[in-house]
Amino acid sequence: MRLVTRGDLDGVTSAVLITSMEQVGSIELLHPQDITDKRTKITTDDILVNLPYHPDCGMWFDHHELTDSNEKPPAVFRGKHAIAPSAARVIYDYYAAEKFRKYESLVSETDRFDAARLTKDDVLDPAGVILLGYTIDSRSGIGRFKDYFSRLVEWLKAMPVEEVLRHPEVAERVKILRENNKTFLQALSEHSRLEGNVVVTDFRSLQKPPVGNRFLIYTLFPSATVSVRLQWGPDRRFVATSIGHNIFNRTSKANCGQICGEYGGGGHRGAGSCPVPTSEADGSLKDIIRKLQEAG
């Protein structure tokens, strides 16, 4: 079978669990929009994880809220959907396998990372699984994900996290991550503004958007309860828009996944993203900010 998932820490941990229980011959990394727009052929030999439901898949595991922009699963299907901190947690509970015991800490830390239940130290001076998560975060700008993803899965099955972090390839990515964060902080300061309780970061004026730890924005604007980030999608066909709760000030009542679902995207309560058509970007941005302000 083929495992189809996202290229992030939740995808890695989910792959560790799935490949321990199912005969997986290959791993494919996709963006959720690839499923929503049906840009990739999915068959009954595919296990979909941490992605929207596709009616042709063999198994499906996800933890996000269901939105109108994506197909709904039938009442009975192979796999499991539940609102949970991570897709890895859904898989962990589904199989309830004794062999998963050794991955308890990995799954718990993946829960924290994917649900952004992080401390300021986790953002400014990360360690362990959290640090590993940043090295496989597409927004960190390190790149070269597919081969690295597969190697991480095998390393985590064979050795403890501390040993994985000492691997030369991982150590090099940690170095790049820390260098990127320095320039990213400066770009955030220059291209962000506060609109009531919403901090808006607009990178559309930049030729190439900077990359770094997405949670750093909350260390610069601690009074904001929610953030909005804008940058161009491929060929400027749309504006990639992401929103999220301030992880250090969790008072917002906004359902980010639901709001993004209204614009063709999705997510969960605490974070979401959507591709807003270029011609509609300014109007949609005003609407999104208004909804976030009304939610506090």
Secondary structure as UniProt FT lines:
FT   STRAND          2..5
FT   HELIX           9..21
FT   STRAND          26..29
FT   HELIX           32..36
FT   TURN            37..38
FT   TURN            44..45
FT   STRAND          46..49
FT   TURN            55..56
FT   STRAND          59..62
FT   TURN            68..69
FT   STRAND          79..81
FT   HELIX           87..95
FT   HELIX           98..103
FT   HELIX           104..114
FT   TURN            115..116
FT   HELIX           120..124
FT   HELIX           128..135
FT   HELIX           138..140
FT   HELIX           145..158
FT   HELIX           161..165
FT   HELIX           168..191
FT   STRAND          192..195
FT   TURN            196..197
FT   STRAND          198..202
FT   TURN            204..205
FT   HELIX           214..216
FT   HELIX           217..220
FT   TURN            222..223
FT   STRAND          226..232
FT   HELIX           234..236
FT   STRAND          238..245
FT   TURN            247..248
FT   TURN            250..251
FT   HELIX           256..261
FT   TURN            262..264
FT   STRAND          266..268
FT   TURN            269..270
FT   STRAND          271..277
FT   HELIX           278..280
FT   HELIX           281..294
//
